[in-house]
Amino acid sequence: MVAGNIQMRRAAITALLALVIAPAAIPCFQTSPVVPEEIVARADLIVRATAVEYAQPPSNPKIRTTGVPDSLVRFRVESVVKGRKAPTDLQLPGYLADKDDYNELPVPYHFVRRGGRAGSCFANTYKTGGQYLLLLEYREGAYTANWYALGPTNEQLHGPDDAWLTWVQQQVKDTPPGSS
């Protein structure tokens, strides 16, 4: 009888711990659908930019986190799609890589590229020399791409005629001023 009580207590404690610990281990999820029109409307600044170099390299180049990196990637702004006060350079938390990470979904994108599907909600790796469409929000004195969970806020472009870029440009054109 005593052994049965101990086993029941252990099972109850294990179940309770699983409930308490599980939320921390669950990857990011979106409670409502990702709405690309909403992302474009809410973005404070949208730019086409090239990932150039580290403004601040990672403290340990062998470790990559799915959270917010301690490294900063410098981007050169090539063109402004939305917004007035665009800097010529931007710095975003992230890592540089040698390989592409294009979104394989149809345009308009309703989900982040593969690099953002690893648990943190946001893609944080950029190809050196790659062009990106950055849909940014202004928070705490700086622009960030990490503001719309699992949304396509920093997608790599195939070039200046990329279908995602064209779609976003059309959305900006069709959105009346002040409707965001």
N, C-alpha and C positions, 0 to 999 in steps of 0.2 A: 504494500500500500504506500509506504514512504517513497519507494523508488518511482512509483507512478506519479505521485505528487511532484516530485523533483523534475521528472520529465515534462509534466504539464507546465510547471513554472518556467522551465528552460524554453519550451516552445512558445509560451506567452511572451517572455522577454525577447526572444529572437524575432517574433512577429512585430512587437513594438519597436524594436531597434530598426527593423527593416522599414517601417513606416516613417520613422524619424530621419533616418539616413538617406533613404531613397530619393527625396526631392533634390538633394545636393548632387546626386549622381546622375540624375536624369538630364539628358541633353536639352538644350533650349527648344522650346516649341512656341508656336504662334497660336493663340486661342481663336483668332478669326483669320479668314483668308487674307493673303497678301494682295493688296490692291495697288497695282502700278500707277494708276491715275492719281491715287491718294498720295503716293510717294512723291510724284512729280509736283503736285500742287503744294505739298507741305515743305518741300526742300527750299531752303533759304538761298542756296547757290548750287548751280549745276554747271560743271565745267568738263571739257575734254582735256585730259592731262596725261603727261608722260611720266612714268616712274623713272627717276634719274639715278639716285644714289641714296645711301644712308645719310641722313642728317645726324643721326645718332645710332651707331651700330648696336646690335644686341650685346648684352653683358656676357652672355655665353652663346657663341654661334652654333653650338651643338644642340642647344635646347630650344624647342619651339613650343609655344603654348597655344591652346585654342582660345585662351582668354586675351586680355589686352597686352600686347607685347611691350617690353621696355624699350624697344628700338623704334626709331622714327624714319619713315621713308620720305624723301623729298620728291615732290612732283613739280614739273614745269607746266604751267597752265598754257594750253595751246589755243583754246577758244572758250568763250562764255556762252552757255546756252540759256541760262536764267540767272538773274542777279545783276547788281550794278557795281558793287565795290568788290571786285575780284582781285585777289593778290596775283602777282606774276608767278609766285612759288607757293606751294602748300606743303605742310608736313603732317603726315598721318601716322598713327601707330601701325606698325606692320613689319613684314619681312620681305626681303628681296629673294627672288628665285630665278632660275634659268629656264623654267618651262612655263608654257601657257596654261591658263585656266579659264577657258571660254565657257560661257553658259550654254549648255546643249539644248535647252528648252526653246520652244517657239516664242517669238516676240508677239505681244509684250510679255516680259518675264514676270512670272508670278511666284518666283522663288530665287533665292540666292544661288550663285555659282557653286560648284563642288567644294571649293575651299572653305565655304562658310557652313558646310553641312556636317562638320565634325564635332559639334557640341557647343560652340560658343555663340551661335546666332549670326555671326558676322565673318565674312571672308577677310583675312588679314595678310595674305601673301600676294605680292605683285611681281610680275616679270620685269627685270631690268630692261628699260627701253620700250616696254609695252605701253600701249595707250589705254586709258580707262575713262569711263564716263562716271564722274563722281557726283552723286546727288547728296549734298551736304546740308547739315543743320548746324546753326550757330549756337554753341553751348559753352557757357563759362569762359567766354573770351576767345574761343577758337572754333574752327570748323571741324566737324566729325562726320565720318561715314557710318559710325556705329550708333544709329538712332532709330532704325526701323528693323526690328528682329526678323531675320530670315528674308529680308527684302533685298532686291537688286540695287543696292546703293553705291556699289563700286565695281561695276562689271567691266571686264576686259573687252576692248573693241577689236574687230578684225581690220579696221581702217576707217578713213574719214566717211565712207559710205555705208557703215555698219547699220544693219536693220534696227538695232536697239537705239542707236543714236538718232536715226531718222524718226523713229516712233516718238521718242522723248521730245525731240524738237517740235514735232507736230502737236503734241500735247501742250507744250508751253505756248505755242502760237494760238491754239484753240481755247486756252484758259483765260477768261477775262481777268484783268488786273484786280488785285485785292480779293480774289475768291479763295485764296488758300487758307 
